Each structure stands twice: as structure tokens, then as C-alpha cells.
Amino acid sequence: MSKMNYKDLSVAVSGSACAFRGRTRLQPADGVGGKVFPPTHLNGAYAIEKRVVEGRDAPIDCVLLDSVQSHANRCEEALQLAIDREQIEMPLVEVDFSDADLINPVARITALEAPHRISDAILRDSELDGTAFRKSDLGRRMDYASLKNATPLLDLSPHSLLFGIWDSTGPRGGLGVKFQRSLVGEIIGYDISVGKKTASRIDPLQIVSAVPVKETKDNDWDLAKEKEKGAIKPSAINHGNIPPTIEEGGVTMAYAEHSVVISLPAIRRLRFPIDGEYTRERDQAGQSLVAAIGVLSVALATEQGFDLRSRCLLWPETKVTMDLLDQPGSDPKPFDLDSETAIAIYNDAVAAVQKAGLPWRTERVVLKPSQKLVKLVRASQEKATNDPEAVDA
């Protein structure tokens, strides 16, 4: 099996190929039949659904192990780590909170870490050289971004062109620009059976529940008198024994599958003009770069492993590959996928962008949080410290 290079990627992007696709079967790290714990949603429920599977007469029970949004976040985390390790360079906007006087210090938040990427409210409510970011010369460029003018985002946040944004918090509100996701991935567990989980606490101090305690105003506790109003059991302050409980929890499955698709038609919709003028070279270079970021993010995230959460560590059954879906009716063309190859492709894509005369920012744009944002964060932290029940789930 051959390794992909920049020419393979660029030809696929500039032609009529459909997508790069990866499908990898996974098993729990402790082996077939090992229990894993999916993410919980409203009321602690798992996202279980019926899916059609080739070779099965009827749809089977499946469970979501890693959502599209979570998968995108893991890919972005992998890109951020590669930048921090100086494996790659990429235009990036960050907010530096190091000077903010916070109870729980926040070092920095980048557009790769913010939930809504370059259009996130954290960046909107920060400043560049004392001016609100979206009102600065640099930030105002985003107001003119569109599918026909993706150049401003290439200069500020190229990964946002891949993972998608909706600039609904910007000056244009709901009419803000939208870029669809070009990379979509998820992990699904197939043919599942929901199991049981138990929980208990054995207190080595053997504090009995008959001793009353009370909460004090300073978020502490003290002993209470018998039948005192507001008295609670020691278990409410995490002392004493907790009887064993049993409830639904965890699943076993035949296998899991990690699937990821990079849509080339979506990427081809992106245009990269300079001063309103288009050239085929610039469009192809910009589009190929976005695709290269996709291949790179998947390779990096895959090599970091599939440790999705506590008690949900998965292991690939086979070597990780990526297929090119080129011409209808033809077999997909497989490529080996590893970070070294993906970084080389990405660097070649960057060189092509620079050769085409497109902007490529090598230094980070560093913002400072506005005073109102710092006050909001500090007030929130103070509230959470003094009233733990105020913390959102």
C-alpha cells in the first residue's frame, strides 16, 4: 500500500473525486467483550439507535461512542498539540489571560480550543491592541468572508474552513457567514448490549448516619444538635458509608468503528481571491491546504489513540488507512496514514499557498480579554466557589 503525497491530494482536490474516507474497526483495550462506557446525555441516557449493517437481515442496536462534535474537538486538540510541540506552523488567534486576576487561572485559549473557533464569543469579547477584536482592522476582515472569499479565514484561522463555523455572534448576528463542516467523523459501537454498574463507599472512619451535621455559611460544615432544623446526614458531606447501588451502565459490543469523511466537493466551494481577483492556482492551493489540514488532523488524532473517556479505551484491530473515493464505480484507492507523511503533505500545501501569493501568517495573533470578560469570568468563579450548586452540569 502506497503513502499519500501532496500531488495525490492536490490532484484529488482539483479533479472530481468525492472524498477521503477512513474506516477503522476498534475493540475495547481489554479485548473482545470488554465493557465500555458511552457518553451520557439528558437524564444520563446513552444515544442508542438502530442501524442497517451489511450482512445483517435487520437493523441492529448501536450506540454513539464519539459524536461528530467530540471527534472534531479531538482533531483540533491534536493540531494544537502539534503546534505547541513546534511540529507544524499554522495561523492562529489566541486570547492571553495570563494577566487576568482570576481565582482559577486561565493561561490562554486559542481558536483551536474555543468551542466556535474563530467566531467564538471569547475572541469576540477580547481586544487587539486595545480595540475590540471584531472592530480591529484584522477582525473586520471576517465581516467580508464567504464561500467566494475564504481568504480572510485562510489568513486568520484556516482550520475553521475545515471544521466549519457560523459567525452568529459577530456584527451580522444570525446573518453571519456559515462554512459547513468538510470533515465529519464519529465512533459507533455495533450490536450492543447494555450492562449494569455498581457503586458504593466504605468509610474507613465508620461514621454512622445517625450523627447529624449542618452546613455553615462559609461553605463548610459543623455538628448539629438532634432534630435541629436543617440538619443533614454525614453522607451529604461525603462522610459515612454509602450502600451499594446497581443501575444500568456500560455496554458490551461486537465491535466499534471509527469513520471519518473529508468532503472534497465542500472544499471545492471555497474560493480564494486577492483584491477581488481569482486565479485557478490560488483556488487550488487554498483548497488543497484545507484538505491537507483534514488529513493531518485525522493522522495526529489517530496516533494519540482512542481513549475517549474513563472506561472507554479502544484499540484498532487493523492498520489505520485512508481511502480516496475517486471515480464512481471504481474501487477506493487506499493510502497508509501516519503523522510523518501527513506533516510532509501539509508542509508542501503551505509552500503551495505561499507560492500562489495567498496570505500565510506565521506569528500568532495575540488578544487580551476585555475587562468586562475578565469581570464575568471572575464573578462566575467566585459564584462557583461559594455556591457549588450554581455550577452548570
Stockholm file with secondary structure:
# STOCKHOLM 1.0

chainA/1-393         MSKMNYKDLSVAVSGSACAFRGRTRLQPADGVGGKVFPPTHLNGAYAIEKRVVEGRDAPIDCVLLDSVQSHANRCEEALQLAIDREQIEMPLVEVDFSDADLINPVARITALEAPHRISDAILRDSELDGTAFRKSDLGRRMDYASLKNATPLLDLSPHSLLFGIWDSTGPRGGLGVKFQRSLVGEIIGYDISVGKKTASRIDPLQIVSAVPVKETKDNDWDLAKEKEKGAIKPSAINHGNIPPTIEEGGVTMAYAEHSVVISLPAIRRLRFPIDGEYTRERDQAGQSLVAAIGVLSVALATEQGFDLRSRCLLWPETKVTMDLLDQPGSDPKPFDLDSETAIAIYNDAVAAVQKAGLPWRTERVVLKPSQKLVKLVRASQEKATNDPEAVDA
#=GR chainA/1-393 SS CCBCCHHHHHHHHHTTCCEEEEEEEEEETTCTTCCBCCCCCGGGCCCEEEECCTTCSSCEEEEEEECHHHHHHHHHHHHHHHHHTTSCCCCCEEEECTTSCCSSCCCEEETTTSTTGGGCHHHHTEEETTEEGGGSHHHHGGGGCBTTBCHHHHHHCHHHHHHCEECTTSTTGGGSCEECCSEEEEEEEEEEEEEEEEEEECCTTCCCTTSCEEECTTSCEEECCTTCTTCBCGGGGTCSCEEEEEEEEEEEEEEEEEEEEEEHHHHHTCCCCBTTBCCHHHHHHHHHHHHHHHHHHHHHHHHTCEECSTTCEEEESSCCEEEEECSTTSCCEEEECCHHHHHHHHHHHHHHHHHTTCCCCCSCEEEEECHHHHHHHHHHHHHHHHCGGGSCC
#=GC SS_cons         CCBCCHHHHHHHHHTTCCEEEEEEEEEETTCTTCCBCCCCCGGGCCCEEEECCTTCSSCEEEEEEECHHHHHHHHHHHHHHHHHTTSCCCCCEEEECTTSCCSSCCCEEETTTSTTGGGCHHHHTEEETTEEGGGSHHHHGGGGCBTTBCHHHHHHCHHHHHHCEECTTSTTGGGSCEECCSEEEEEEEEEEEEEEEEEEECCTTCCCTTSCEEECTTSCEEECCTTCTTCBCGGGGTCSCEEEEEEEEEEEEEEEEEEEEEEHHHHHTCCCCBTTBCCHHHHHHHHHHHHHHHHHHHHHHHHTCEECSTTCEEEESSCCEEEEECSTTSCCEEEECCHHHHHHHHHHHHHHHHHTTCCCCCSCEEEEECHHHHHHHHHHHHHHHHCGGGSCC
//
